[in-house]
Amino acid sequence: MTSRTSPDGPRVLAVANQKGGVAKTTTVASLGAALAQRGRRVLLVDLDPQASLTFSLGVDPEDLDVAVGDVLLGEKDAGDAIVVAEEAVHLLPSTIDLARAEESLASRTGREHRLRAALQGVLDDYDWILLDCPPSLGVLTAAALTAATDLLIPLQCETLAHRGVGQLLDTVHDVRAYTNPDLTVLGVLPTSYDGRTRHARAVLEAITESYDLEVLEPPIPRSIRFAEAPAYGLSILQTATNHRGAQAYRDVADRLLA
């Protein structure tokens, strides 16, 4: 696995897949916590108007005066919106107002570059910035891919789950052509994985053959523990420290750092 790294700033990892329910938010929260446990300075950015990452980290979107939508519109600096969450990570949170901000951005010049420009003022404060993208290929995902050094694609190991990978890769092609030529696709991270089933293994083989993408290991196992963690405002690394799902995310983080 190769990646563009810069001596002048952090790794900026977009976690994207336009299909919902593939564990994008879980992956951002868990990898962020794992990287923080490894002593890295981590910023998580919630780019979904549903604000699932914000809620998962114990921050109530209803209590926020400033959020990522204000930053993207140029009304506030990123530093004005960042909050300190649990597990030694910082968060650029989201609220439902991000949906209105996205509508406004659609008609503004340089919309794809807004996030990258907004993060410039805080780059020196972090080693890793993880971007939780919405389940769409709209303005916010394009902005995330433009700001990112790397892309990770969480993929639920079911037939319908990988149908949109080709569309995402088409978007990546356009981003590389017009806004971010150095974007690196790290590969696919299998989630909700049950290696006992022939179907799950077949889906991964199909992805590798169809799209020539690396499959990151270990796969993230299916477990109810992932659904339970947000109720505590923590990741599975804290709510079920020794669970194999928590260890899987630690292992993926170590691979990213290798």
Salt bridges, closest charged atoms under 4 A:
ASP97 OD1 - ARG100 NH2 2.01
GLU112 OE2 - ARG111 NE 3.87
ASP127 OD1 - ARG41 NH2 3.14
ASP150 OD2 - ARG11 NE 2.73
GLU158 OE2 - ARG222 NH2 3.89
ASP174 OD1 - HIS173 ND1 3.70
ASP194 OD1 - ARG196 NE 2.89
GLU214 OE2 - ARG255 NH2 2.30
GLU228 OE1 - ARG225 NE 3.81
ASP254 OD1 - ARG38 NE 2.77
